[in-house]
Amino acid sequence: MIRFESDYSEGACLEIIKRLEETNMEQTPGYGEDIYCNSAREKIRKICKSPNAEVQFLVGGTQTNMIVISSILKSYQGVISARNRTYKCS
């Protein structure tokens, strides 16, 4: 049987749960405006060697995929993905 699942059906790795526990009571502004997103922006710019790059964060993979796909494909094109990747925490 072929099953098309999402990553929302699984929990997070222990390293992420630990970090969430450590920062759980911190008060921060909305998503994308907090110190963690700002830190990630700088890391992304550095890795990409593009200090002036505009880096925006979206709330989920589905939204991200739709934006990227709609920006690079013509209206009559589409994406078919047959490869399933499994990511594991270290």
C-alpha positions as CSV (number, residue, x, y, z in Angstrom):
1,M,0.0,0.0,0.0
2,I,1.2,3.5,-0.8
3,R,0.7,6.0,2.1
4,F,1.2,9.7,1.8
5,E,1.9,10.8,5.3
6,S,3.1,14.1,6.6
7,D,5.7,15.0,9.1
8,Y,2.9,16.2,11.4
9,S,2.1,12.6,12.3
10,E,5.4,12.2,14.3
11,G,6.9,13.7,17.3
12,A,10.1,15.7,17.6
13,C,13.5,14.2,18.4
14,L,14.7,14.5,22.0
15,E,17.2,17.3,21.3
16,I,14.4,19.5,20.1
17,I,12.1,18.6,23.0
18,K,14.9,19.4,25.4
19,R,15.5,22.9,23.8
20,L,11.7,23.6,23.8
21,E,11.6,22.7,27.5
22,E,14.6,25.1,28.2
23,T,12.9,28.0,26.4
24,N,9.3,27.2,27.2
25,M,8.7,30.1,29.5
26,E,10.5,32.8,27.5
27,Q,8.4,35.7,26.3
28,T,9.2,36.5,22.6
29,P,7.4,38.5,19.9
30,G,5.6,36.7,17.1
31,Y,7.1,34.0,15.0
32,G,9.7,35.4,12.6
33,E,10.5,38.3,14.8
34,D,12.1,36.6,17.8
35,I,15.8,36.2,18.6
36,Y,15.8,32.6,17.4
37,C,14.6,33.5,14.0
38,N,17.0,36.4,13.8
39,S,19.9,34.1,14.8
40,A,18.8,31.6,12.1
41,R,18.6,34.3,9.5
42,E,22.2,35.3,10.2
43,K,23.4,31.7,10.0
44,I,21.6,31.2,6.7
45,R,23.0,34.4,5.2
46,K,26.5,33.3,6.4
47,I,26.3,29.8,4.9
48,C,24.9,31.2,1.7
49,K,27.6,33.9,1.6
50,S,24.9,36.4,1.0
51,P,24.9,39.0,3.8
52,N,22.0,41.0,2.3
53,A,19.7,38.1,1.5
54,E,16.1,38.4,2.5
55,V,15.3,35.4,4.7
56,Q,11.7,34.7,5.6
57,F,10.2,31.9,7.7
58,L,6.9,30.3,6.9
59,V,4.7,28.3,9.3
60,G,4.9,24.9,7.7
61,G,6.2,22.8,4.9
62,T,3.0,22.8,2.9
63,Q,3.0,26.6,2.7
64,T,6.7,26.6,1.9
65,N,6.3,24.1,-0.9
66,M,3.4,26.0,-2.5
67,I,5.4,29.2,-2.5
68,V,8.5,27.7,-4.0
69,I,6.7,25.6,-6.5
70,S,4.5,28.4,-7.7
71,S,7.5,30.7,-8.1
72,I,9.6,28.3,-10.2
73,L,7.0,26.4,-12.3
74,K,4.8,27.6,-15.2
75,S,1.1,27.3,-14.6
76,Y,0.8,24.1,-16.6
77,Q,3.7,22.4,-14.8
78,G,3.7,20.3,-11.7
79,V,5.8,18.3,-9.3
80,I,5.9,14.5,-8.8
81,S,8.0,13.3,-6.0
82,A,8.7,9.6,-5.5
83,R,11.5,9.6,-3.0
84,N,10.8,9.3,0.7
85,R,13.4,10.8,3.0
86,T,13.8,10.0,6.7
87,Y,15.6,12.6,8.8
88,K,17.1,11.6,12.1
89,C,18.4,13.7,14.9
90,S,22.0,13.2,15.9
